[in-house]
Amino acid sequence: MTEQSPSRLPSPRVAPSIVPTTNTHLDIAEVTKNFGSQAVLKGVNLSVAKGGTTAIVGPSGSGKTTLLRLIAGFEHPDTGTIALNGSTVAGNGVWFPAHKRQVGYVAQDGALFPHLTVGQNVAFGLDSGKLDGGRRAVASRVQELLEMVSLDASMAKRRPHQLSGGQQQRVALARALAREPELMLLDEPFSALDAGLRVATRRAVAKVLNAAGVTTILVTHDQAEALSFADQVAIMRGGKLAQIGNPFVVYTRPADRATAEFLGDAVILDAWMEGSLATCSLGGIPVRRPPAQGKVQLMLRPEQIRIAPDGPIRGVVVDTDYFGPETTVRIQLSAYTAADGVLSGNGHRYPGGGEIITIRHWNASITKPGTVLSLRVVGEGVAFPPEA
């Protein structure tokens, strides 16, 4: 395809789960991508607001990085369109290469040039023709960019191998910011860092991008990272986006069981739905917008099941895993007798106990194996149709 100038075209159709916005920066409509006989993307729709932060999360091989490369301009979509600021940059016979998309890209390993100093790496992203003052202007801009990502200007003389992993990722971000991108793409940039450094670096990067007003897309396989970093989360599975929404919604009201279990620990129990109440071995649990009546699968997050002295549910601790600030506790629920059971109008009794569930608790001393605990459920559950 030949390069073309941006043309104003109608905005592509947005994903059904996204509320349309008049301030959209990125629109992806029905995008597919195959590598040989393998279909990697199977009709992706995504809309990202200007200045917003979106995390695309999913297991390895789900198509996350391929989608990011299409947005960046490193790959061509087979079908569908990609538009930036309302102008198509890929699809319908239009193609803009990466350097004409005002897009920054930070890879997993930072991809710094090992033979260049930190200052030279950052300066590589500058267009010296736009700076008045020659080398002095370049040095001043490099210093400004390093300070922006919380690095001392003296580090400009170091080589990449003399920096920590977190410092290298900040240099890579400074180099990407040097081109003043309107859209920043982050491809698992924190995955190689240890836990403490990962959190600190992620917060620093988020702060910089938010202050600069740069629209950001983060690709990650880390659920906690996606939920804490972004104001919109898109869950990718099998080349499609299974659900898109704000972090609270996708975590507390996942679209299906696979999404629920991918985004975090989930307690799944057989239940019987009547109206908006699901009856299970944890009692009657309210459900918002149940998908069916009768037999369903009920999902609760472990933190919704609390240890309470006056709790109506009984269970015996099977085993625990101690993690310092919290302990994961596996509990076998007490079986209900016929007298305890609650009969539904259709003659289906209260599902019967004996299941093993996992919860979390801060006090390891009261959750020793063999201990009988009283439990209480807080909040609503989510119901899914029974698996075939």
Beta strands, then each sheet from edge to edge (+ up, - down):
strand 1: 24-35
strand 2: 38-49
strand 3: 53-57
strand 4: 79-84
strand 5: 87-91
strand 6: 94-95
strand 7: 103-106
strand 8: 183-187
strand 9: 215-220
strand 10: 232-237
strand 11: 240-245
strand 12: 267-274
strand 13: 277-280
strand 14: 283-286
strand 15: 294-300
strand 16: 305-307
strand 17: 313-322
strand 18: 327-333
strand 19: 356-361
strand 20: 372-377
strand 21: 382-384
sheet 1: 2+ 1- 4+ 5- 6+
sheet 2: 7+ 8+ 9+ 3+ 10+ 11-
sheet 3: 14+ 13- 12+ 15- 21+
sheet 4: 16+ 20- 17+ 18- 19+
end
